[in-house]
Each structure stands twice: as structure tokens, then as C-alpha cells.
């Protein structure tokens, strides 16, 4: 199984289990995997939303900074 398939499966399983913490983590992993591509902002945005839901300010600030550098915020 490729890294992309593993992350995709992890994201799907986290959605099925309503595991917000793992969703934030796996979407950030996907953003890191696709860094520099058109997919990166999508995955960062998803991770940002779930991090906000968790109240994880450290991760939220980190993702906000990355999105700002990509001119997405």
C-alpha cells in the first residue's frame, strides 16, 4: 500500500469514526505529502477546520501561517 493510499484510508476511517483529532492530523499529513501542489491548500484547510473544532491553537496558528503564505487567507 502506498503512502497516499494509507493516508486516504486513515482519513476515511477517521471520518467513519468521527475522530476529529485524527482528522486534523491526517489532513495535515496529506498537506505535507502534497506540499507545493494544488492539493496542499485543500488539505490544509480541512486540517485547519478540524483543529479549530478541537481548540488546538498551536496547530491552528501553524496552519493559518501556511495558508497565508499560499495566499489562501
PDB file of N, H, CA, C and O in Angstrom:
ATOM      1  N   UNK A   1       0.850  -1.181   0.000  1.00  0.00           N
ATOM      2  CA  UNK A   1       0.000   0.000   0.000  1.00  0.00           C
ATOM      3  C   UNK A   1       0.894   1.242   0.000  1.00  0.00           C
ATOM      4  O   UNK A   1       1.833   1.346   0.789  1.00  0.00           O
ATOM      5  N   UNK A   2       0.589   2.163  -0.883  1.00  0.00           N
ATOM      6  H   UNK A   2      -0.173   2.078  -1.524  1.00  0.00           H
ATOM      7  CA  UNK A   2       1.390   3.382  -0.979  1.00  0.00           C
ATOM      8  C   UNK A   2       1.072   4.330   0.188  1.00  0.00           C
ATOM      9  O   UNK A   2       0.072   4.164   0.885  1.00  0.00           O
ATOM     10  N   UNK A   3       1.932   5.306   0.377  1.00  0.00           N
ATOM     11  H   UNK A   3       2.745   5.440  -0.190  1.00  0.00           H
ATOM     12  CA  UNK A   3       1.722   6.305   1.427  1.00  0.00           C
ATOM     13  C   UNK A   3       0.425   7.069   1.188  1.00  0.00           C
ATOM     14  O   UNK A   3      -0.328   7.333   2.125  1.00  0.00           O
ATOM     15  N   UNK A   4       0.170   7.418  -0.057  1.00  0.00           N
ATOM     16  H   UNK A   4       0.782   7.203  -0.818  1.00  0.00           H
ATOM     17  CA  UNK A   4      -1.065   8.128  -0.404  1.00  0.00           C
ATOM     18  C   UNK A   4      -2.302   7.302  -0.064  1.00  0.00           C
ATOM     19  O   UNK A   4      -3.270   7.830   0.484  1.00  0.00           O
ATOM     20  N   UNK A   5      -2.274   6.023  -0.383  1.00  0.00           N
ATOM     21  H   UNK A   5      -1.487   5.594  -0.828  1.00  0.00           H
ATOM     22  CA  UNK A   5      -3.400   5.142  -0.061  1.00  0.00           C
ATOM     23  C   UNK A   5      -3.586   5.005   1.447  1.00  0.00           C
ATOM     24  O   UNK A   5      -4.712   4.974   1.944  1.00  0.00           O
ATOM     25  N   UNK A   6      -2.472   4.925   2.165  1.00  0.00           N
ATOM     26  H   UNK A   6      -1.558   4.951   1.762  1.00  0.00           H
ATOM     27  CA  UNK A   6      -2.550   4.791   3.626  1.00  0.00           C
ATOM     28  C   UNK A   6      -3.188   6.029   4.247  1.00  0.00           C
ATOM     29  O   UNK A   6      -4.064   5.918   5.104  1.00  0.00           O
ATOM     30  N   UNK A   7      -2.742   7.223   3.806  1.00  0.00           N
ATOM     31  H   UNK A   7      -2.030   7.314   3.109  1.00  0.00           H
ATOM     32  CA  UNK A   7      -3.318   8.458   4.342  1.00  0.00           C
ATOM     33  C   UNK A   7      -4.793   8.569   3.970  1.00  0.00           C
ATOM     34  O   UNK A   7      -5.614   8.974   4.793  1.00  0.00           O
ATOM     35  N   UNK A   8      -5.128   8.211   2.736  1.00  0.00           N
ATOM     36  H   UNK A   8      -4.461   7.882   2.067  1.00  0.00           H
ATOM     37  CA  UNK A   8      -6.530   8.235   2.305  1.00  0.00           C
ATOM     38  C   UNK A   8      -7.378   7.312   3.175  1.00  0.00           C
ATOM     39  O   UNK A   8      -8.454   7.701   3.627  1.00  0.00           O
ATOM     40  N   UNK A   9      -6.906   6.109   3.407  1.00  0.00           N
ATOM     41  H   UNK A   9      -6.031   5.792   3.039  1.00  0.00           H
ATOM     42  CA  UNK A   9      -7.638   5.168   4.267  1.00  0.00           C
ATOM     43  C   UNK A   9      -7.771   5.703   5.685  1.00  0.00           C
ATOM     44  O   UNK A   9      -8.821   5.556   6.311  1.00  0.00           O
ATOM     45  N   UNK A  10      -6.710   6.325   6.192  1.00  0.00           N
ATOM     46  H   UNK A  10      -5.857   6.444   5.684  1.00  0.00           H
ATOM     47  CA  UNK A  10      -6.762   6.896   7.540  1.00  0.00           C
ATOM     48  C   UNK A  10      -7.803   8.013   7.631  1.00  0.00           C
ATOM     49  O   UNK A  10      -8.532   8.120   8.617  1.00  0.00           O
ATOM     50  N   UNK A  11      -7.858   8.843   6.586  1.00  0.00           N
ATOM     51  H   UNK A  11      -7.265   8.756   5.785  1.00  0.00           H
ATOM     52  CA  UNK A  11      -8.847   9.933   6.566  1.00  0.00           C
ATOM     53  C   UNK A  11     -10.263   9.362   6.534  1.00  0.00           C
ATOM     54  O   UNK A  11     -11.134   9.806   7.281  1.00  0.00           O
ATOM     55  N   UNK A  12     -10.484   8.393   5.681  1.00  0.00           N
ATOM     56  H   UNK A  12      -9.777   8.032   5.074  1.00  0.00           H
ATOM     57  CA  UNK A  12     -11.818   7.772   5.583  1.00  0.00           C
ATOM     58  C   UNK A  12     -12.210   7.139   6.914  1.00  0.00           C
ATOM     59  O   UNK A  12     -13.328   7.341   7.388  1.00  0.00           O
ATOM     60  N   UNK A  13     -11.308   6.381   7.518  1.00  0.00           N
ATOM     61  H   UNK A  13     -10.400   6.217   7.133  1.00  0.00           H
ATOM     62  CA  UNK A  13     -11.605   5.735   8.804  1.00  0.00           C
ATOM     63  C   UNK A  13     -11.875   6.761   9.894  1.00  0.00           C
ATOM     64  O   UNK A  13     -12.747   6.552  10.737  1.00  0.00           O
ATOM     65  N   UNK A  14     -11.147   7.855   9.887  1.00  0.00           N
ATOM     66  H   UNK A  14     -10.438   8.025   9.202  1.00  0.00           H
ATOM     67  CA  UNK A  14     -11.367   8.900  10.889  1.00  0.00           C
ATOM     68  C   UNK A  14     -12.726   9.559  10.699  1.00  0.00           C
ATOM     69  O   UNK A  14     -13.388   9.902  11.679  1.00  0.00           O
ATOM     70  N   UNK A  15     -13.151   9.740   9.449  1.00  0.00           N
ATOM     71  H   UNK A  15     -12.614   9.461   8.653  1.00  0.00           H
ATOM     72  CA  UNK A  15     -14.496  10.276   9.196  1.00  0.00           C
ATOM     73  C   UNK A  15     -15.561   9.296   9.685  1.00  0.00           C
ATOM     74  O   UNK A  15     -16.524   9.698  10.338  1.00  0.00           O
ATOM     75  N   UNK A  16     -15.392   8.028   9.374  1.00  0.00           N
ATOM     76  H   UNK A  16     -14.610   7.702   8.844  1.00  0.00           H
ATOM     77  CA  UNK A  16     -16.356   6.998   9.797  1.00  0.00           C
ATOM     78  C   UNK A  16     -16.472   6.984  11.318  1.00  0.00           C
ATOM     79  O   UNK A  16     -17.565   6.820  11.861  1.00  0.00           O
ATOM     80  N   UNK A  17     -15.335   7.156  12.007  1.00  0.00           N
ATOM     81  H   UNK A  17     -14.447   7.289  11.567  1.00  0.00           H
ATOM     82  CA  UNK A  17     -15.323   7.099  13.471  1.00  0.00           C
ATOM     83  C   UNK A  17     -15.554   8.457  14.132  1.00  0.00           C
ATOM     84  O   UNK A  17     -15.513   8.570  15.357  1.00  0.00           O
ATOM     85  N   UNK A  18     -15.797   9.492  13.314  1.00  0.00           N
ATOM     86  H   UNK A  18     -15.830   9.400  12.319  1.00  0.00           H
ATOM     87  CA  UNK A  18     -15.995  10.846  13.856  1.00  0.00           C
ATOM     88  C   UNK A  18     -14.870  11.256  14.795  1.00  0.00           C
ATOM     89  O   UNK A  18     -15.112  11.859  15.841  1.00  0.00           O
ATOM     90  N   UNK A  19     -13.642  10.927  14.418  1.00  0.00           N
ATOM     91  H   UNK A  19     -13.445  10.437  13.568  1.00  0.00           H
ATOM     92  CA  UNK A  19     -12.462  11.214  15.239  1.00  0.00           C
ATOM     93  C   UNK A  19     -11.820  12.516  14.763  1.00  0.00           C
ATOM     94  O   UNK A  19     -10.946  12.507  13.896  1.00  0.00           O
ATOM     95  N   UNK A  20     -12.255  13.615  15.331  1.00  0.00           N
ATOM     96  H   UNK A  20     -12.964  13.622  16.036  1.00  0.00           H
ATOM     97  CA  UNK A  20     -11.817  14.935  14.905  1.00  0.00           C
ATOM     98  C   UNK A  20     -10.313  15.117  15.073  1.00  0.00           C
ATOM     99  O   UNK A  20      -9.658  15.691  14.204  1.00  0.00           O
ATOM    100  N   UNK A  21      -9.772  14.643  16.160  1.00  0.00           N
ATOM    101  H   UNK A  21     -10.304  14.177  16.867  1.00  0.00           H
ATOM    102  CA  UNK A  21      -8.331  14.785  16.402  1.00  0.00           C
ATOM    103  C   UNK A  21      -7.526  14.100  15.294  1.00  0.00           C
ATOM    104  O   UNK A  21      -6.564  14.670  14.780  1.00  0.00           O
ATOM    105  N   UNK A  22      -7.915  12.900  14.934  1.00  0.00           N
ATOM    106  H   UNK A  22      -8.697  12.438  15.351  1.00  0.00           H
ATOM    107  CA  UNK A  22      -7.196  12.168  13.896  1.00  0.00           C
ATOM    108  C   UNK A  22      -7.449  12.770  12.514  1.00  0.00           C
ATOM    109  O   UNK A  22      -6.570  12.726  11.653  1.00  0.00           O
ATOM    110  N   UNK A  23      -8.638  13.330  12.292  1.00  0.00           N
ATOM    111  H   UNK A  23      -9.352  13.365  12.992  1.00  0.00           H
ATOM    112  CA  UNK A  23      -8.903  14.006  11.025  1.00  0.00           C
ATOM    113  C   UNK A  23      -7.953  15.187  10.846  1.00  0.00           C
ATOM    114  O   UNK A  23      -7.368  15.364   9.777  1.00  0.00           O
ATOM    115  N   UNK A  24      -7.802  15.988  11.889  1.00  0.00           N
ATOM    116  H   UNK A  24      -8.277  15.845  12.757  1.00  0.00           H
ATOM    117  CA  UNK A  24      -6.881  17.127  11.821  1.00  0.00           C
ATOM    118  C   UNK A  24      -5.471  16.645  11.519  1.00  0.00           C
ATOM    119  O   UNK A  24      -4.768  17.230  10.695  1.00  0.00           O
ATOM    120  N   UNK A  25      -5.068  15.591  12.181  1.00  0.00           N
ATOM    121  H   UNK A  25      -5.638  15.116  12.850  1.00  0.00           H
ATOM    122  CA  UNK A  25      -3.718  15.052  11.991  1.00  0.00           C
ATOM    123  C   UNK A  25      -3.517  14.493  10.582  1.00  0.00           C
ATOM    124  O   UNK A  25      -2.522  14.805   9.927  1.00  0.00           O
ATOM    125  N   UNK A  26      -4.452  13.672  10.115  1.00  0.00           N
ATOM    126  H   UNK A  26      -5.260  13.419  10.647  1.00  0.00           H
ATOM    127  CA  UNK A  26      -4.293  13.027   8.812  1.00  0.00           C
ATOM    128  C   UNK A  26      -4.382  14.022   7.659  1.00  0.00           C
ATOM    129  O   UNK A  26      -3.670  13.882   6.664  1.00  0.00           O
ATOM    130  N   UNK A  27      -5.247  15.022   7.784  1.00  0.00           N
ATOM    131  H   UNK A  27      -5.825  15.135   8.593  1.00  0.00           H
ATOM    132  CA  UNK A  27      -5.305  16.036   6.733  1.00  0.00           C
ATOM    133  C   UNK A  27      -4.002  16.842   6.697  1.00  0.00           C
ATOM    134  O   UNK A  27      -3.549  17.229   5.619  1.00  0.00           O
ATOM    135  N   UNK A  28      -3.403  17.096   7.848  1.00  0.00           N
ATOM    136  H   UNK A  28      -3.771  16.782   8.723  1.00  0.00           H
ATOM    137  CA  UNK A  28      -2.121  17.794   7.873  1.00  0.00           C
ATOM    138  C   UNK A  28      -1.030  16.917   7.251  1.00  0.00           C
ATOM    139  O   UNK A  28      -0.175  17.419   6.521  1.00  0.00           O
ATOM    140  N   UNK A  29      -1.055  15.624   7.533  1.00  0.00           N
ATOM    141  H   UNK A  29      -1.749  15.216   8.126  1.00  0.00           H
ATOM    142  CA  UNK A  29      -0.114  14.695   6.895  1.00  0.00           C
ATOM    143  C   UNK A  29      -0.266  14.742   5.379  1.00  0.00           C
ATOM    144  O   UNK A  29       0.726  14.758   4.649  1.00  0.00           O
ATOM    145  N   UNK A  30      -1.509  14.765   4.910  1.00  0.00           N
ATOM    146  H   UNK A  30      -2.314  14.752   5.502  1.00  0.00           H
ATOM    147  CA  UNK A  30      -1.762  14.815   3.469  1.00  0.00           C
ATOM    148  C   UNK A  30      -1.240  16.132   2.891  1.00  0.00           C
ATOM    149  O   UNK A  30      -0.650  16.144   1.811  1.00  0.00           O
ATOM    150  N   UNK A  31      -1.454  17.235   3.601  1.00  0.00           N
ATOM    151  H   UNK A  31      -1.934  17.225   4.478  1.00  0.00           H
ATOM    152  CA  UNK A  31      -0.953  18.533   3.135  1.00  0.00           C
ATOM    153  C   UNK A  31       0.563  18.505   3.019  1.00  0.00           C
ATOM    154  O   UNK A  31       1.129  19.036   2.064  1.00  0.00           O
ATOM    155  N   UNK A  32       1.213  17.889   3.986  1.00  0.00           N
ATOM    156  H   UNK A  32       0.753  17.457   4.762  1.00  0.00           H
ATOM    157  CA  UNK A  32       2.672  17.785   3.944  1.00  0.00           C
ATOM    158  C   UNK A  32       3.131  16.910   2.784  1.00  0.00           C
ATOM    159  O   UNK A  32       4.139  17.199   2.140  1.00  0.00           O
ATOM    160  N   UNK A  33       2.400  15.860   2.527  1.00  0.00           N
ATOM    161  H   UNK A  33       1.580  15.625   3.051  1.00  0.00           H
ATOM    162  CA  UNK A  33       2.732  14.958   1.425  1.00  0.00           C
ATOM    163  C   UNK A  33       2.595  15.674   0.078  1.00  0.00           C
ATOM    164  O   UNK A  33       3.390  15.447  -0.834  1.00  0.00           O
ATOM    165  N   UNK A  34       1.594  16.529  -0.040  1.00  0.00           N
ATOM    166  H   UNK A  34       0.949  16.714   0.701  1.00  0.00           H
ATOM    167  CA  UNK A  34       1.323  17.225  -1.295  1.00  0.00           C
ATOM    168  C   UNK A  34       1.836  18.666  -1.297  1.00  0.00           C
ATOM    169  O   UNK A  34       1.363  19.495  -2.074  1.00  0.00           O
ATOM    170  N   UNK A  35       2.795  18.961  -0.436  1.00  0.00           N
ATOM    171  H   UNK A  35       3.179  18.288   0.196  1.00  0.00           H
ATOM    172  CA  UNK A  35       3.345  20.316  -0.336  1.00  0.00           C
ATOM    173  C   UNK A  35       3.827  20.791  -1.708  1.00  0.00           C
ATOM    174  O   UNK A  35       4.543  20.080  -2.414  1.00  0.00           O
ATOM    175  N   UNK A  36       3.421  21.997  -2.063  1.00  0.00           N
ATOM    176  H   UNK A  36       2.840  22.574  -1.489  1.00  0.00           H
ATOM    177  CA  UNK A  36       3.807  22.577  -3.341  1.00  0.00           C
ATOM    178  C   UNK A  36       2.864  22.255  -4.483  1.00  0.00           C
ATOM    179  O   UNK A  36       3.053  22.735  -5.600  1.00  0.00           O
ATOM    180  N   UNK A  37       1.848  21.446  -4.211  1.00  0.00           N
ATOM    181  H   UNK A  37       1.694  21.056  -3.303  1.00  0.00           H
ATOM    182  CA  UNK A  37       0.886  21.084  -5.253  1.00  0.00           C
ATOM    183  C   UNK A  37      -0.421  21.851  -5.046  1.00  0.00           C
ATOM    184  O   UNK A  37      -0.596  22.551  -4.049  1.00  0.00           O
ATOM    185  N   UNK A  38      -1.325  21.707  -5.999  1.00  0.00           N
ATOM    186  H   UNK A  38      -1.184  21.139  -6.809  1.00  0.00           H
ATOM    187  CA  UNK A  38      -2.643  22.339  -5.882  1.00  0.00           C
ATOM    188  C   UNK A  38      -3.481  21.725  -4.767  1.00  0.00           C
ATOM    189  O   UNK A  38      -4.424  22.354  -4.287  1.00  0.00           O
ATOM    190  N   UNK A  39      -3.154  20.508  -4.352  1.00  0.00           N
ATOM    191  H   UNK A  39      -2.388  19.996  -4.742  1.00  0.00           H
ATOM    192  CA  UNK A  39      -3.915  19.824  -3.311  1.00  0.00           C
ATOM    193  C   UNK A  39      -3.558  20.318  -1.903  1.00  0.00           C
ATOM    194  O   UNK A  39      -4.369  20.208  -0.983  1.00  0.00           O
ATOM    195  N   UNK A  40      -2.359  20.855  -1.739  1.00  0.00           N
ATOM    196  H   UNK A  40      -1.700  20.944  -2.486  1.00  0.00           H
ATOM    197  CA  UNK A  40      -1.911  21.271  -0.397  1.00  0.00           C
ATOM    198  C   UNK A  40      -2.893  22.200   0.303  1.00  0.00           C
ATOM    199  O   UNK A  40      -3.236  21.940   1.457  1.00  0.00           O
ATOM    200  N   UNK A  41      -3.370  23.280  -0.339  1.00  0.00           N
ATOM    201  H   UNK A  41      -3.092  23.492  -1.276  1.00  0.00           H
ATOM    202  CA  UNK A  41      -4.293  24.183   0.368  1.00  0.00           C
ATOM    203  C   UNK A  41      -5.596  23.504   0.787  1.00  0.00           C
ATOM    204  O   UNK A  41      -6.144  23.814   1.845  1.00  0.00           O
ATOM    205  N   UNK A  42      -6.090  22.587  -0.029  1.00  0.00           N
ATOM    206  H   UNK A  42      -5.645  22.335  -0.888  1.00  0.00           H
ATOM    207  CA  UNK A  42      -7.316  21.869   0.337  1.00  0.00           C
ATOM    208  C   UNK A  42      -7.100  21.093   1.635  1.00  0.00           C
ATOM    209  O   UNK A  42      -7.893  21.205   2.571  1.00  0.00           O
ATOM    210  N   UNK A  43      -6.036  20.316   1.687  1.00  0.00           N
ATOM    211  H   UNK A  43      -5.392  20.225   0.927  1.00  0.00           H
ATOM    212  CA  UNK A  43      -5.774  19.510   2.880  1.00  0.00           C
ATOM    213  C   UNK A  43      -5.475  20.390   4.091  1.00  0.00           C
ATOM    214  O   UNK A  43      -5.884  20.071   5.207  1.00  0.00           O
ATOM    215  N   UNK A  44      -4.766  21.492   3.875  1.00  0.00           N
ATOM    216  H   UNK A  44      -4.434  21.751   2.969  1.00  0.00           H
ATOM    217  CA  UNK A  44      -4.510  22.417   4.986  1.00  0.00           C
ATOM    218  C   UNK A  44      -5.810  23.003   5.522  1.00  0.00           C
ATOM    219  O   UNK A  44      -5.993  23.117   6.734  1.00  0.00           O
ATOM    220  N   UNK A  45      -6.706  23.371   4.621  1.00  0.00           N
ATOM    221  H   UNK A  45      -6.557  23.279   3.637  1.00  0.00           H
ATOM    222  CA  UNK A  45      -7.985  23.947   5.042  1.00  0.00           C
ATOM    223  C   UNK A  45      -8.791  22.948   5.860  1.00  0.00           C
ATOM    224  O   UNK A  45      -9.385  23.310   6.876  1.00  0.00           O
ATOM    225  N   UNK A  46      -8.815  21.702   5.424  1.00  0.00           N
ATOM    226  H   UNK A  46      -8.333  21.408   4.599  1.00  0.00           H
ATOM    227  CA  UNK A  46      -9.539  20.674   6.178  1.00  0.00           C
ATOM    228  C   UNK A  46      -8.933  20.505   7.570  1.00  0.00           C
ATOM    229  O   UNK A  46      -9.653  20.444   8.567  1.00  0.00           O
ATOM    230  N   UNK A  47      -7.614  20.430   7.627  1.00  0.00           N
ATOM    231  H   UNK A  47      -7.029  20.480   6.817  1.00  0.00           H
ATOM    232  CA  UNK A  47      -6.951  20.288   8.921  1.00  0.00           C
ATOM    233  C   UNK A  47      -7.217  21.507   9.803  1.00  0.00           C
ATOM    234  O   UNK A  47      -7.418  21.379  11.011  1.00  0.00           O
ATOM    235  N   UNK A  48      -7.217  22.680   9.191  1.00  0.00           N
ATOM    236  H   UNK A  48      -7.054  22.784   8.210  1.00  0.00           H
ATOM    237  CA  UNK A  48      -7.480  23.927   9.917  1.00  0.00           C
ATOM    238  C   UNK A  48      -8.863  23.901  10.570  1.00  0.00           C
ATOM    239  O   UNK A  48      -9.008  24.255  11.740  1.00  0.00           O
ATOM    240  N   UNK A  49      -9.862  23.487   9.821  1.00  0.00           N
ATOM    241  H   UNK A  49      -9.744  23.199   8.871  1.00  0.00           H
ATOM    242  CA  UNK A  49     -11.230  23.432  10.338  1.00  0.00           C
ATOM    243  C   UNK A  49     -11.321  22.471  11.526  1.00  0.00           C
ATOM    244  O   UNK A  49     -11.904  22.808  12.556  1.00  0.00           O
ATOM    245  N   UNK A  50     -10.748  21.284  11.381  1.00  0.00           N
ATOM    246  H   UNK A  50     -10.274  21.011  10.544  1.00  0.00           H
ATOM    247  CA  UNK A  50     -10.814  20.315  12.477  1.00  0.00           C
ATOM    248  C   UNK A  50      -9.978  20.762  13.678  1.00  0.00           C
ATOM    249  O   UNK A  50     -10.344  20.481  14.819  1.00  0.00           O
ATOM    250  N   UNK A  51      -8.872  21.446  13.439  1.00  0.00           N
ATOM    251  H   UNK A  51      -8.574  21.674  12.512  1.00  0.00           H
ATOM    252  CA  UNK A  51      -8.068  21.975  14.542  1.00  0.00           C
ATOM    253  C   UNK A  51      -8.824  23.056  15.300  1.00  0.00           C
ATOM    254  O   UNK A  51      -8.739  23.141  16.525  1.00  0.00           O
ATOM    255  N   UNK A  52      -9.568  23.885  14.559  1.00  0.00           N
ATOM    256  H   UNK A  52      -9.637  23.815  13.564  1.00  0.00           H
ATOM    257  CA  UNK A  52     -10.405  24.892  15.209  1.00  0.00           C
ATOM    258  C   UNK A  52     -11.473  24.231  16.075  1.00  0.00           C
ATOM    259  O   UNK A  52     -11.728  24.660  17.201  1.00  0.00           O
ATOM    260  N   UNK A  53     -12.092  23.185  15.540  1.00  0.00           N
ATOM    261  H   UNK A  53     -11.885  22.836  14.626  1.00  0.00           H
ATOM    262  CA  UNK A  53     -13.118  22.469  16.310  1.00  0.00           C
ATOM    263  C   UNK A  53     -12.538  21.910  17.605  1.00  0.00           C
ATOM    264  O   UNK A  53     -13.212  21.884  18.635  1.00  0.00           O
ATOM    265  N   UNK A  54     -11.296  21.466  17.549  1.00  0.00           N
ATOM    266  H   UNK A  54     -10.748  21.487  16.712  1.00  0.00           H
ATOM    267  CA  UNK A  54     -10.649  20.895  18.733  1.00  0.00           C
ATOM    268  C   UNK A  54     -10.168  21.956  19.714  1.00  0.00           C
ATOM    269  O   UNK A  54      -9.922  21.659  20.883  1.00  0.00           O
ATOM    270  N   UNK A  55     -10.034  23.192  19.242  1.00  0.00           N
ATOM    271  H   UNK A  55     -10.234  23.434  18.292  1.00  0.00           H
ATOM    272  CA  UNK A  55      -9.471  24.244  20.081  1.00  0.00           C
ATOM    273  C   UNK A  55      -7.957  24.122  20.189  1.00  0.00           C
ATOM    274  O   UNK A  55      -7.362  24.592  21.159  1.00  0.00           O
ATOM    275  N   UNK A  56      -7.334  23.495  19.201  1.00  0.00           N
ATOM    276  H   UNK A  56      -7.817  23.113  18.413  1.00  0.00           H
ATOM    277  CA  UNK A  56      -5.884  23.291  19.175  1.00  0.00           C
ATOM    278  C   UNK A  56      -5.235  24.539  18.583  1.00  0.00           C
ATOM    279  O   UNK A  56      -5.010  24.621  17.376  1.00  0.00           O
ATOM    280  N   UNK A  57      -4.939  25.507  19.445  1.00  0.00           N
ATOM    281  H   UNK A  57      -5.122  25.441  20.426  1.00  0.00           H
ATOM    282  CA  UNK A  57      -4.452  26.797  18.979  1.00  0.00           C
ATOM    283  C   UNK A  57      -3.075  26.717  18.335  1.00  0.00           C
ATOM    284  O   UNK A  57      -2.804  27.432  17.370  1.00  0.00           O
ATOM    285  N   UNK A  58      -2.214  25.871  18.845  1.00  0.00           N
ATOM    286  H   UNK A  58      -2.434  25.290  19.628  1.00  0.00           H
ATOM    287  CA  UNK A  58      -0.863  25.745  18.283  1.00  0.00           C
ATOM    288  C   UNK A  58      -0.928  25.279  16.825  1.00  0.00           C
ATOM    289  O   UNK A  58      -0.301  25.875  15.949  1.00  0.00           O
ATOM    290  N   UNK A  59      -1.683  24.220  16.575  1.00  0.00           N
ATOM    291  H   UNK A  59      -2.192  23.736  17.286  1.00  0.00           H
ATOM    292  CA  UNK A  59      -1.809  23.697  15.219  1.00  0.00           C
ATOM    293  C   UNK A  59      -2.558  24.677  14.336  1.00  0.00           C
ATOM    294  O   UNK A  59      -2.199  24.865  13.173  1.00  0.00           O
ATOM    295  N   UNK A  60      -3.594  25.302  14.874  1.00  0.00           N
ATOM    296  H   UNK A  60      -3.886  25.149  15.818  1.00  0.00           H
ATOM    297  CA  UNK A  60      -4.374  26.271  14.117  1.00  0.00           C
ATOM    298  C   UNK A  60      -3.490  27.423  13.648  1.00  0.00           C
ATOM    299  O   UNK A  60      -3.573  27.833  12.490  1.00  0.00           O
ATOM    300  N   UNK A  61      -2.649  27.948  14.529  1.00  0.00           N
ATOM    301  H   UNK A  61      -2.581  27.615  15.470  1.00  0.00           H
ATOM    302  CA  UNK A  61      -1.757  29.050  14.154  1.00  0.00           C
ATOM    303  C   UNK A  61      -0.757  28.609  13.093  1.00  0.00           C
ATOM    304  O   UNK A  61      -0.476  29.350  12.151  1.00  0.00           O
ATOM    305  N   UNK A  62      -0.223  27.404  13.248  1.00  0.00           N
ATOM    306  H   UNK A  62      -0.451  26.802  14.013  1.00  0.00           H
ATOM    307  CA  UNK A  62       0.737  26.865  12.270  1.00  0.00           C
ATOM    308  C   UNK A  62       0.090  26.759  10.887  1.00  0.00           C
ATOM    309  O   UNK A  62       0.677  27.176   9.889  1.00  0.00           O
ATOM    310  N   UNK A  63      -1.109  26.206  10.837  1.00  0.00           N
ATOM    311  H   UNK A  63      -1.585  25.868  11.648  1.00  0.00           H
ATOM    312  CA  UNK A  63      -1.800  26.030   9.549  1.00  0.00           C
ATOM    313  C   UNK A  63      -2.195  27.381   8.972  1.00  0.00           C
ATOM    314  O   UNK A  63      -2.093  27.591   7.763  1.00  0.00           O
ATOM    315  N   UNK A  64      -2.643  28.298   9.821  1.00  0.00           N
ATOM    316  H   UNK A  64      -2.726  28.127  10.803  1.00  0.00           H
ATOM    317  CA  UNK A  64      -3.001  29.636   9.366  1.00  0.00           C
ATOM    318  C   UNK A  64      -1.817  30.285   8.664  1.00  0.00           C
ATOM    319  O   UNK A  64      -1.973  30.887   7.602  1.00  0.00           O
ATOM    320  N   UNK A  65      -0.632  30.163   9.258  1.00  0.00           N
ATOM    321  H   UNK A  65      -0.506  29.674  10.121  1.00  0.00           H
ATOM    322  CA  UNK A  65       0.579  30.737   8.677  1.00  0.00           C
ATOM    323  C   UNK A  65       0.874  30.123   7.307  1.00  0.00           C
ATOM    324  O   UNK A  65       1.227  30.831   6.364  1.00  0.00           O
ATOM    325  N   UNK A  66       0.729  28.814   7.208  1.00  0.00           N
ATOM    326  H   UNK A  66       0.443  28.239   7.974  1.00  0.00           H
ATOM    327  CA  UNK A  66       0.969  28.153   5.918  1.00  0.00           C
ATOM    328  C   UNK A  66      -0.045  28.595   4.866  1.00  0.00           C
ATOM    329  O   UNK A  66       0.318  28.852   3.719  1.00  0.00           O
ATOM    330  N   UNK A  67      -1.312  28.684   5.256  1.00  0.00           N
ATOM    331  H   UNK A  67      -1.607  28.475   6.189  1.00  0.00           H
ATOM    332  CA  UNK A  67      -2.346  29.121   4.314  1.00  0.00           C
ATOM    333  C   UNK A  67      -2.114  30.563   3.879  1.00  0.00           C
ATOM    334  O   UNK A  67      -2.333  30.908   2.718  1.00  0.00           O
ATOM    335  N   UNK A  68      -1.675  31.398   4.804  1.00  0.00           N
ATOM    336  H   UNK A  68      -1.497  31.118   5.748  1.00  0.00           H
ATOM    337  CA  UNK A  68      -1.402  32.798   4.475  1.00  0.00           C
ATOM    338  C   UNK A  68      -0.256  32.889   3.462  1.00  0.00           C
ATOM    339  O   UNK A  68      -0.316  33.688   2.528  1.00  0.00           O
ATOM    340  N   UNK A  69       0.789  32.069   3.645  1.00  0.00           N
ATOM    341  H   UNK A  69       0.837  31.419   4.404  1.00  0.00           H
ATOM    342  CA  UNK A  69       1.907  32.070   2.700  1.00  0.00           C
ATOM    343  C   UNK A  69       1.458  31.614   1.305  1.00  0.00           C
ATOM    344  O   UNK A  69       2.059  31.988   0.297  1.00  0.00           O
ATOM    345  N   UNK A  70       0.416  30.821   1.263  1.00  0.00           N
ATOM    346  H   UNK A  70      -0.073  30.518   2.081  1.00  0.00           H
ATOM    347  CA  UNK A  70      -0.133  30.352  -0.016  1.00  0.00           C
ATOM    348  C   UNK A  70      -1.208  31.292  -0.567  1.00  0.00           C
ATOM    349  O   UNK A  70      -1.847  30.997  -1.578  1.00  0.00           O
ATOM    350  N   UNK A  71      -1.396  32.423   0.110  1.00  0.00           N
ATOM    351  H   UNK A  71      -0.877  32.663   0.930  1.00  0.00           H
ATOM    352  CA  UNK A  71      -2.422  33.421  -0.270  1.00  0.00           C
ATOM    353  C   UNK A  71      -3.823  32.824  -0.262  1.00  0.00           C
ATOM    354  O   UNK A  71      -4.643  33.142  -1.123  1.00  0.00           O
ATOM    355  N   UNK A  72      -4.094  31.962   0.705  1.00  0.00           N
ATOM    356  H   UNK A  72      -3.427  31.704   1.404  1.00  0.00           H
ATOM    357  CA  UNK A  72      -5.417  31.341   0.821  1.00  0.00           C
ATOM    358  C   UNK A  72      -6.206  31.933   1.981  1.00  0.00           C
ATOM    359  O   UNK A  72      -7.377  31.605   2.173  1.00  0.00           O
ATOM    360  N   UNK A  73      -5.567  32.800   2.752  1.00  0.00           N
ATOM    361  H   UNK A  73      -4.616  33.066   2.596  1.00  0.00           H
ATOM    362  CA  UNK A  73      -6.250  33.517   3.846  1.00  0.00           C
ATOM    363  C   UNK A  73      -5.860  34.973   3.727  1.00  0.00           C
ATOM    364  O   UNK A  73      -6.299  35.797   4.529  1.00  0.00           O
TER     365      UNK A  73
END
